[in-house]
Amino acid sequence: MKKIEAIIKPFKLDEVREALSDIGITGMTVTEVKGFGRQKGHTELYRGAEYVVDFLPKAKLEVIVSDDRVEAAIEAIVKAAHTGKIGDGKIFVSPVEHVVRIRTGETNDEAI
């Protein structure tokens, strides 16, 4: 099993959720986060004064999938989240050792 974490632009969240749903991945956790990479924030004007916005709003999507679904999930996220502009985001994949569904006690692949 693998944990896929994707940091994406917030307005792309619905498209990514639909893309994952289309390939049969429905369980996910979404968190509103702020951050920056190469984008390095931007400058805005408020009441005539310039100020720097260092941390940009992003959405962090977390999903656990079986090993054989990882590539399909990554492909779906990339296709749905892509705009071609700086700040599209990143995807991180990590191993997951053990999963337990609290309600039923099911473990590992049965629990996801």
N, CA, C and O atoms as a GROMACS GRO file, in nm:
protein
  448
    1MET      N    1   0.083  -0.118   0.000
    1MET     CA    2   0.000   0.000   0.000
    1MET      C    3   0.088   0.124   0.000
    1MET      O    4   0.200   0.124   0.051
    2LYS      N    5   0.033   0.230  -0.059
    2LYS     CA    6   0.106   0.357  -0.067
    2LYS      C    7   0.013   0.471  -0.027
    2LYS      O    8  -0.108   0.466  -0.048
    3LYS      N    9   0.074   0.573   0.030
    3LYS     CA   10   0.003   0.697   0.060
    3LYS      C   11   0.046   0.799  -0.045
    3LYS      O   12   0.164   0.826  -0.062
    4ILE      N   13  -0.052   0.854  -0.115
    4ILE     CA   14  -0.025   0.957  -0.215
    4ILE      C   15  -0.071   1.089  -0.156
    4ILE      O   16  -0.187   1.106  -0.119
    5GLU      N   17   0.022   1.184  -0.148
    5GLU     CA   18  -0.010   1.318  -0.104
    5GLU      C   19   0.011   1.411  -0.223
    5GLU      O   20   0.118   1.412  -0.284
    6ALA      N   21  -0.091   1.486  -0.256
    6ALA     CA   22  -0.082   1.580  -0.367
    6ALA      C   23  -0.113   1.720  -0.317
    6ALA      O   24  -0.215   1.743  -0.252
    7ILE      N   25  -0.024   1.812  -0.347
    7ILE     CA   26  -0.044   1.953  -0.317
    7ILE      C   27  -0.084   2.017  -0.450
    7ILE      O   28  -0.006   2.018  -0.545
    8ILE      N   29  -0.206   2.071  -0.455
    8ILE     CA   30  -0.258   2.122  -0.582
    8ILE      C   31  -0.320   2.261  -0.562
    8ILE      O   32  -0.338   2.306  -0.449
    9LYS      N   33  -0.352   2.326  -0.673
    9LYS     CA   34  -0.424   2.452  -0.667
    9LYS      C   35  -0.567   2.424  -0.621
    9LYS      O   36  -0.629   2.329  -0.669
   10PRO      N   37  -0.620   2.504  -0.530
   10PRO     CA   38  -0.753   2.476  -0.473
   10PRO      C   39  -0.864   2.465  -0.576
   10PRO      O   40  -0.954   2.382  -0.560
   11PHE      N   41  -0.860   2.545  -0.682
   11PHE     CA   42  -0.968   2.542  -0.780
   11PHE      C   43  -0.967   2.414  -0.865
   11PHE      O   44  -1.061   2.390  -0.940
   12LYS      N   45  -0.862   2.334  -0.854
   12LYS     CA   46  -0.852   2.208  -0.927
   12LYS      C   47  -0.902   2.088  -0.846
   12LYS      O   48  -0.906   1.976  -0.896
   13LEU      N   49  -0.940   2.112  -0.721
   13LEU     CA   50  -0.976   2.002  -0.631
   13LEU      C   51  -1.093   1.919  -0.684
   13LEU      O   52  -1.085   1.796  -0.682
   14ASP      N   53  -1.199   1.982  -0.729
   14ASP     CA   54  -1.315   1.906  -0.778
   14ASP      C   55  -1.279   1.820  -0.898
   14ASP      O   56  -1.325   1.706  -0.909
   15GLU      N   57  -1.197   1.874  -0.989
   15GLU     CA   58  -1.155   1.797  -1.107
   15GLU      C   59  -1.072   1.676  -1.066
   15GLU      O   60  -1.087   1.567  -1.122
   16VAL      N   61  -0.984   1.694  -0.969
   16VAL     CA   62  -0.899   1.583  -0.922
   16VAL      C   63  -0.985   1.478  -0.852
   16VAL      O   64  -0.967   1.358  -0.874
   17ARG      N   65  -1.079   1.523  -0.769
   17ARG     CA   66  -1.168   1.429  -0.700
   17ARG      C   67  -1.248   1.346  -0.802
   17ARG      O   68  -1.262   1.225  -0.786
   18GLU      N   69  -1.300   1.412  -0.905
   18GLU     CA   70  -1.375   1.341  -1.009
   18GLU      C   71  -1.287   1.242  -1.085
   18GLU      O   72  -1.329   1.130  -1.114
   19ALA      N   73  -1.164   1.284  -1.117
   19ALA     CA   74  -1.072   1.196  -1.189
   19ALA      C   75  -1.041   1.072  -1.108
   19ALA      O   76  -1.035   0.961  -1.162
   20LEU      N   77  -1.020   1.088  -0.977
   20LEU     CA   78  -0.992   0.972  -0.892
   20LEU      C   79  -1.117   0.885  -0.879
   20LEU      O   80  -1.107   0.762  -0.879
   21SER      N   81  -1.232   0.947  -0.866
   21SER     CA   82  -1.358   0.872  -0.856
   21SER      C   83  -1.381   0.789  -0.983
   21SER      O   84  -1.429   0.676  -0.975
   22ASP      N   85  -1.347   0.846  -1.098
   22ASP     CA   86  -1.365   0.776  -1.226
   22ASP      C   87  -1.283   0.647  -1.235
   22ASP      O   88  -1.320   0.555  -1.307
   23ILE      N   89  -1.171   0.641  -1.161
   23ILE     CA   90  -1.090   0.518  -1.163
   23ILE      C   91  -1.115   0.432  -1.039
   23ILE      O   92  -1.042   0.337  -1.013
   24GLY      N   93  -1.219   0.467  -0.963
   24GLY     CA   94  -1.260   0.384  -0.851
   24GLY      C   95  -1.199   0.419  -0.717
   24GLY      O   96  -1.211   0.341  -0.622
   25ILE      N   97  -1.134   0.533  -0.707
   25ILE     CA   98  -1.076   0.575  -0.579
   25ILE      C   99  -1.167   0.683  -0.522
   25ILE      O  100  -1.176   0.793  -0.576
   26THR      N  101  -1.235   0.650  -0.412
   26THR     CA  102  -1.334   0.742  -0.358
   26THR      C  103  -1.296   0.797  -0.220
   26THR      O  104  -1.341   0.906  -0.185
   27GLY      N  105  -1.218   0.726  -0.144
   27GLY     CA  106  -1.181   0.772  -0.010
   27GLY      C  107  -1.060   0.862  -0.015
   27GLY      O  108  -0.958   0.826  -0.072
   28MET      N  109  -1.072   0.979   0.046
   28MET     CA  110  -0.959   1.072   0.048
   28MET      C  111  -0.977   1.171   0.161
   28MET      O  112  -1.087   1.189   0.214
   29THR      N  113  -0.868   1.234   0.198
   29THR     CA  114  -0.870   1.340   0.297
   29THR      C  115  -0.816   1.466   0.230
   29THR      O  116  -0.715   1.461   0.160
   30VAL      N  117  -0.885   1.577   0.252
   30VAL     CA  118  -0.843   1.704   0.193
   30VAL      C  119  -0.823   1.806   0.304
   30VAL      O  120  -0.905   1.818   0.394
   31THR      N  121  -0.713   1.879   0.295
   31THR     CA  122  -0.680   1.982   0.392
   31THR      C  123  -0.648   2.111   0.318
   31THR      O  124  -0.578   2.108   0.216
   32GLU      N  125  -0.697   2.223   0.368
   32GLU     CA  126  -0.656   2.352   0.314
   32GLU      C  127  -0.522   2.387   0.376
   32GLU      O  128  -0.508   2.391   0.498
   33VAL      N  129  -0.423   2.411   0.292
   33VAL     CA  130  -0.289   2.443   0.340
   33VAL      C  131  -0.238   2.568   0.271
   33VAL      O  132  -0.299   2.617   0.175
   34LYS      N  133  -0.126   2.620   0.318
   34LYS     CA  134  -0.060   2.732   0.254
   34LYS      C  135   0.086   2.698   0.236
   34LYS      O  136   0.144   2.628   0.320
   35GLY      N  137   0.145   2.745   0.129
   35GLY     CA  138   0.285   2.718   0.107
   35GLY      C  139   0.335   2.782  -0.020
   35GLY      O  140   0.262   2.854  -0.088
   36PHE      N  141   0.459   2.755  -0.051
   36PHE     CA  142   0.516   2.802  -0.176
   36PHE      C  143   0.635   2.716  -0.213
   36PHE      O  144   0.698   2.654  -0.127
   37GLY      N  145   0.665   2.714  -0.340
   37GLY     CA  146   0.782   2.644  -0.391
   37GLY      C  147   0.857   2.743  -0.477
   37GLY      O  148   0.904   2.846  -0.429
   38ARG      N  149   0.869   2.711  -0.604
   38ARG     CA  150   0.937   2.803  -0.696
   38ARG      C  151   0.855   2.929  -0.720
   38ARG      O  152   0.909   3.031  -0.764
   39GLN      N  153   0.726   2.922  -0.691
   39GLN     CA  154   0.639   3.037  -0.708
   39GLN      C  155   0.683   3.155  -0.621
   39GLN      O  156   0.676   3.270  -0.664
   40LYS      N  157   0.728   3.126  -0.502
   40LYS     CA  158   0.780   3.224  -0.407
   40LYS      C  159   0.682   3.336  -0.374
   40LYS      O  160   0.725   3.449  -0.348
   41GLY      N  161   0.555   3.309  -0.376
   41GLY     CA  162   0.457   3.410  -0.339
   41GLY      C  163   0.443   3.518  -0.446
   41GLY      O  164   0.490   3.502  -0.558
   42HIS      N  165   0.378   3.627  -0.408
   42HIS     CA  166   0.361   3.738  -0.501
   42HIS      C  167   0.332   3.866  -0.422
   42HIS      O  168   0.309   3.863  -0.301
   43THR      N  169   0.332   3.978  -0.493
   43THR     CA  170   0.307   4.108  -0.431
   43THR      C  171   0.166   4.152  -0.464
   43THR      O  172   0.120   4.136  -0.577
   44GLU      N  173   0.096   4.207  -0.365
   44GLU     CA  174  -0.039   4.258  -0.386
   44GLU      C  175  -0.046   4.402  -0.339
   44GLU      O  176   0.038   4.448  -0.262
   45LEU      N  177  -0.147   4.471  -0.386
   45LEU     CA  178  -0.170   4.610  -0.349
   45LEU      C  179  -0.296   4.618  -0.265
   45LEU      O  180  -0.402   4.570  -0.308
   46TYR      N  181  -0.288   4.678  -0.146
   46TYR     CA  182  -0.405   4.693  -0.060
   46TYR      C  183  -0.407   4.835  -0.007
   46TYR      O  184  -0.316   4.876   0.065
   47ARG      N  185  -0.509   4.910  -0.041
   47ARG     CA  186  -0.524   5.050  -0.001
   47ARG      C  187  -0.399   5.131  -0.030
   47ARG      O  188  -0.353   5.210   0.053
   48GLY      N  189  -0.346   5.110  -0.146
   48GLY     CA  190  -0.230   5.187  -0.191
   48GLY      C  191  -0.097   5.139  -0.140
   48GLY      O  192   0.007   5.194  -0.177
   49ALA      N  193  -0.097   5.037  -0.054
   49ALA     CA  194   0.031   4.986  -0.001
   49ALA      C  195   0.058   4.848  -0.058
   49ALA      O  196  -0.030   4.763  -0.066
   50GLU      N  197   0.183   4.827  -0.098
   50GLU     CA  198   0.224   4.697  -0.148
   50GLU      C  199   0.262   4.607  -0.033
   50GLU      O  200   0.324   4.652   0.064
   51TYR      N  201   0.225   4.480  -0.042
   51TYR     CA  202   0.270   4.383   0.057
   51TYR      C  203   0.292   4.249  -0.010
   51TYR      O  204   0.233   4.219  -0.114
   52VAL      N  205   0.378   4.169   0.049
   52VAL     CA  206   0.416   4.041  -0.009
   52VAL      C  207   0.333   3.929   0.053
   52VAL      O  208   0.322   3.919   0.176
   53VAL      N  209   0.274   3.847  -0.032
   53VAL     CA  210   0.202   3.728   0.014
   53VAL      C  211   0.298   3.611  -0.004
   53VAL      O  212   0.318   3.562  -0.116
   54ASP      N  213   0.358   3.568   0.106
   54ASP     CA  214   0.460   3.462   0.099
   54ASP      C  215   0.399   3.324   0.080
   54ASP      O  216   0.449   3.243   0.002
   55PHE      N  217   0.290   3.297   0.151
   55PHE     CA  218   0.231   3.164   0.147
   55PHE      C  219   0.102   3.169   0.067
   55PHE      O  220   0.011   3.247   0.096
   56LEU      N  221   0.096   3.086  -0.034
   56LEU     CA  222  -0.020   3.082  -0.123
   56LEU      C  223  -0.114   2.970  -0.083
   56LEU      O  224  -0.069   2.866  -0.036
   57PRO      N  225  -0.245   2.990  -0.100
   57PRO     CA  226  -0.341   2.885  -0.064
   57PRO      C  227  -0.327   2.765  -0.157
   57PRO      O  228  -0.315   2.779  -0.279
   58LYS      N  229  -0.327   2.648  -0.098
   58LYS     CA  230  -0.319   2.521  -0.172
   58LYS      C  231  -0.415   2.422  -0.109
   58LYS      O  232  -0.466   2.446   0.000
   59ALA      N  233  -0.441   2.313  -0.178
   59ALA     CA  234  -0.519   2.203  -0.123
   59ALA      C  235  -0.427   2.082  -0.115
   59ALA      O  236  -0.354   2.052  -0.209
   60LYS      N  237  -0.430   2.013  -0.002
   60LYS     CA  238  -0.350   1.892   0.015
   60LYS      C  239  -0.446   1.774   0.017
   60LYS      O  240  -0.534   1.764   0.103
   61LEU      N  241  -0.428   1.685  -0.077
   61LEU     CA  242  -0.511   1.567  -0.092
   61LEU      C  243  -0.430   1.445  -0.049
   61LEU      O  244  -0.318   1.427  -0.095
   62GLU      N  245  -0.487   1.362   0.038
   62GLU     CA  246  -0.420   1.239   0.081
   62GLU      C  247  -0.509   1.121   0.049
   62GLU      O  248  -0.629   1.122   0.079
   63VAL      N  249  -0.451   1.020  -0.011
   63VAL     CA  250  -0.526   0.899  -0.045
   63VAL      C  251  -0.434   0.778  -0.028
   63VAL      O  252  -0.316   0.783  -0.060
   64ILE      N  253  -0.492   0.670   0.024
   64ILE     CA  254  -0.417   0.544   0.040
   64ILE      C  255  -0.468   0.447  -0.067
   64ILE      O  256  -0.588   0.426  -0.080
   65VAL      N  257  -0.375   0.390  -0.143
   65VAL     CA  258  -0.412   0.297  -0.250
   65VAL      C  259  -0.326   0.172  -0.243
   65VAL      O  260  -0.216   0.174  -0.188
   66SER      N  261  -0.376   0.064  -0.301
   66SER     CA  262  -0.295  -0.057  -0.312
   66SER      C  263  -0.185  -0.033  -0.414
   66SER      O  264  -0.197   0.054  -0.501
   67ASP      N  265  -0.079  -0.109  -0.404
   67ASP     CA  266   0.039  -0.089  -0.489
   67ASP      C  267   0.005  -0.089  -0.638
   67ASP      O  268   0.065  -0.015  -0.716
   68ASP      N  269  -0.090  -0.172  -0.679
   68ASP     CA  270  -0.122  -0.183  -0.822
   68ASP      C  271  -0.205  -0.065  -0.874
   68ASP      O  272  -0.229  -0.056  -0.994
   69ARG      N  273  -0.249   0.026  -0.786
   69ARG     CA  274  -0.331   0.140  -0.830
   69ARG      C  275  -0.254   0.272  -0.826
   69ARG      O  276  -0.307   0.376  -0.865
   70VAL      N  277  -0.129   0.268  -0.780
   70VAL     CA  278  -0.051   0.390  -0.760
   70VAL      C  279  -0.034   0.468  -0.891
   70VAL      O  280  -0.063   0.588  -0.896
   71GLU      N  281   0.012   0.403  -0.994
   71GLU     CA  282   0.040   0.474  -1.120
   71GLU      C  283  -0.087   0.533  -1.180
   71GLU      O  284  -0.085   0.645  -1.230
   72ALA      N  285  -0.198   0.460  -1.174
   72ALA     CA  286  -0.325   0.511  -1.226
   72ALA      C  287  -0.370   0.634  -1.147
   72ALA      O  288  -0.420   0.730  -1.205
   73ALA      N  289  -0.352   0.630  -1.015
   73ALA     CA  290  -0.392   0.744  -0.931
   73ALA      C  291  -0.305   0.866  -0.961
   73ALA      O  292  -0.357   0.977  -0.972
   74ILE      N  293  -0.175   0.846  -0.974
   74ILE     CA  294  -0.084   0.957  -1.005
   74ILE      C  295  -0.120   1.018  -1.140
   74ILE      O  296  -0.128   1.140  -1.154
   75GLU      N  297  -0.143   0.932  -1.238
   75GLU     CA  298  -0.178   0.979  -1.372
   75GLU      C  299  -0.307   1.061  -1.369
   75GLU      O  300  -0.316   1.165  -1.434
   76ALA      N  301  -0.407   1.015  -1.294
   76ALA     CA  302  -0.535   1.086  -1.284
   76ALA      C  303  -0.515   1.223  -1.219
   76ALA      O  304  -0.573   1.322  -1.264
   77ILE      N  305  -0.435   1.228  -1.113
   77ILE     CA  306  -0.412   1.355  -1.044
   77ILE      C  307  -0.338   1.453  -1.135
   77ILE      O  308  -0.377   1.570  -1.146
   78VAL      N  309  -0.232   1.406  -1.200
   78VAL     CA  310  -0.154   1.493  -1.288
   78VAL      C  311  -0.241   1.548  -1.400
   78VAL      O  312  -0.236   1.668  -1.430
   79LYS      N  313  -0.319   1.463  -1.462
   79LYS     CA  314  -0.403   1.505  -1.574
   79LYS      C  315  -0.507   1.608  -1.529
   79LYS      O  316  -0.530   1.706  -1.600
   80ALA      N  317  -0.568   1.587  -1.413
   80ALA     CA  318  -0.673   1.677  -1.367
   80ALA      C  319  -0.620   1.806  -1.307
   80ALA      O  320  -0.686   1.910  -1.317
   81ALA      N  321  -0.503   1.803  -1.245
   81ALA     CA  322  -0.451   1.921  -1.174
   81ALA      C  323  -0.364   2.010  -1.263
   81ALA      O  324  -0.332   2.122  -1.225
   82HIS      N  325  -0.327   1.962  -1.380
   82HIS     CA  326  -0.233   2.033  -1.466
   82HIS      C  327  -0.296   2.158  -1.528
   82HIS      O  328  -0.405   2.153  -1.586
   83THR      N  329  -0.225   2.272  -1.515
   83THR     CA  330  -0.264   2.394  -1.585
   83THR      C  331  -0.152   2.440  -1.677
   83THR      O  332  -0.174   2.518  -1.770
   84GLY      N  333  -0.032   2.390  -1.652
   84GLY     CA  334   0.083   2.431  -1.731
   84GLY      C  335   0.152   2.555  -1.677
   84GLY      O  336   0.252   2.601  -1.732
   85LYS      N  337   0.098   2.609  -1.568
   85LYS     CA  338   0.155   2.730  -1.509
   85LYS      C  339   0.229   2.694  -1.380
   85LYS      O  340   0.205   2.589  -1.321
   86ILE      N  341   0.319   2.782  -1.339
   86ILE     CA  342   0.394   2.760  -1.217
   86ILE      C  343   0.298   2.748  -1.099
   86ILE      O  344   0.197   2.819  -1.092
   87GLY      N  345   0.328   2.657  -1.006
   87GLY     CA  346   0.244   2.639  -0.889
   87GLY      C  347   0.140   2.530  -0.903
   87GLY      O  348   0.050   2.519  -0.819
   88ASP      N  349   0.149   2.447  -1.009
   88ASP     CA  350   0.053   2.337  -1.026
   88ASP      C  351   0.058   2.238  -0.911
   88ASP      O  352  -0.042   2.174  -0.880
   89GLY      N  353   0.174   2.226  -0.847
   89GLY     CA  354   0.183   2.141  -0.728
   89GLY      C  355   0.282   2.027  -0.740
   89GLY      O  356   0.362   2.020  -0.834
   90LYS      N  357   0.274   1.938  -0.643
   90LYS     CA  358   0.363   1.822  -0.637
   90LYS      C  359   0.286   1.702  -0.585
   90LYS      O  360   0.182   1.716  -0.521
   91ILE      N  361   0.340   1.584  -0.614
   91ILE     CA  362   0.283   1.459  -0.564
   91ILE      C  363   0.394   1.384  -0.493
   91ILE      O  364   0.505   1.371  -0.544
   92PHE      N  365   0.362   1.334  -0.372
   92PHE     CA  366   0.458   1.257  -0.294
   92PHE      C  367   0.397   1.119  -0.270
   92PHE      O  368   0.278   1.107  -0.240
   93VAL      N  369   0.478   1.015  -0.283
   93VAL     CA  370   0.431   0.878  -0.260
   93VAL      C  371   0.516   0.816  -0.149
   93VAL      O  372   0.639   0.818  -0.155
   94SER      N  373   0.448   0.761  -0.047
   94SER     CA  374   0.517   0.700   0.066
   94SER      C  375   0.460   0.561   0.093
   94SER      O  376   0.342   0.536   0.066
   95PRO      N  377   0.542   0.471   0.145
   95PRO     CA  378   0.489   0.338   0.180
   95PRO      C  379   0.400   0.347   0.305
   95PRO      O  380   0.422   0.430   0.393
   96VAL      N  381   0.300   0.260   0.310
   96VAL     CA  382   0.211   0.249   0.426
   96VAL      C  383   0.224   0.107   0.478
   96VAL      O  384   0.201   0.011   0.404
   97GLU      N  385   0.259   0.093   0.603
   97GLU     CA  386   0.283  -0.039   0.660
   97GLU      C  387   0.157  -0.111   0.704
   97GLU      O  388   0.146  -0.232   0.689
   98HIS      N  389   0.062  -0.036   0.759
   98HIS     CA  390  -0.054  -0.102   0.817
   98HIS      C  391  -0.173  -0.007   0.818
   98HIS      O  392  -0.158   0.111   0.849
   99VAL      N  393  -0.292  -0.059   0.786
   99VAL     CA  394  -0.415   0.018   0.789
   99VAL      C  395  -0.520  -0.063   0.863
   99VAL      O  396  -0.530  -0.184   0.844
  100VAL      N  397  -0.597   0.003   0.949
  100VAL     CA  398  -0.706  -0.062   1.020
  100VAL      C  399  -0.832   0.022   1.005
  100VAL      O  400  -0.830   0.142   1.033
  101ARG      N  401  -0.940  -0.040   0.961
  101ARG     CA  402  -1.070   0.029   0.959
  101ARG      C  403  -1.129   0.014   1.098
  101ARG      O  404  -1.156  -0.097   1.143
  102ILE      N  405  -1.148   0.125   1.165
  102ILE     CA  406  -1.191   0.122   1.305
  102ILE      C  407  -1.327   0.055   1.321
  102ILE      O  408  -1.345  -0.026   1.412
  103ARG      N  409  -1.422   0.086   1.234
  103ARG     CA  410  -1.558   0.034   1.248
  103ARG      C  411  -1.565  -0.117   1.244
  103ARG      O  412  -1.636  -0.178   1.324
  104THR      N  413  -1.492  -0.179   1.150
  104THR     CA  414  -1.505  -0.324   1.129
  104THR      C  415  -1.386  -0.406   1.176
  104THR      O  416  -1.396  -0.527   1.194
  105GLY      N  417  -1.272  -0.339   1.197
  105GLY     CA  418  -1.151  -0.411   1.233
  105GLY      C  419  -1.076  -0.467   1.113
  105GLY      O  420  -0.973  -0.531   1.129
  106GLU      N  421  -1.129  -0.443   0.991
  106GLU     CA  422  -1.059  -0.489   0.871
  106GLU      C  423  -0.921  -0.426   0.865
  106GLU      O  424  -0.901  -0.314   0.913
  107THR      N  425  -0.827  -0.499   0.805
  107THR     CA  426  -0.691  -0.447   0.798
  107THR      C  427  -0.640  -0.444   0.655
  107THR      O  428  -0.690  -0.514   0.567
  108ASN      N  429  -0.539  -0.360   0.635
  108ASN     CA  430  -0.465  -0.346   0.510
  108ASN      C  431  -0.553  -0.326   0.388
  108ASN      O  432  -0.639  -0.238   0.390
  109ASP      N  433  -0.537  -0.405   0.282
  109ASP     CA  434  -0.611  -0.381   0.157
  109ASP      C  435  -0.762  -0.384   0.177
  109ASP      O  436  -0.834  -0.310   0.110
  110GLU      N  437  -0.811  -0.468   0.267
  110GLU     CA  438  -0.956  -0.473   0.292
  110GLU      C  439  -1.005  -0.344   0.357
  110GLU      O  440  -1.123  -0.310   0.347
  111ALA      N  441  -0.916  -0.273   0.423
  111ALA     CA  442  -0.955  -0.152   0.497
  111ALA      C  443  -0.954  -0.026   0.410
  111ALA      O  444  -1.004   0.079   0.452
  112ILE      N  445  -0.896  -0.035   0.291
  112ILE     CA  446  -0.891   0.088   0.209
  112ILE      C  447  -0.994   0.091   0.099
  112ILE      O  448  -1.000   0.188   0.024
   0.00000   0.00000   0.00000
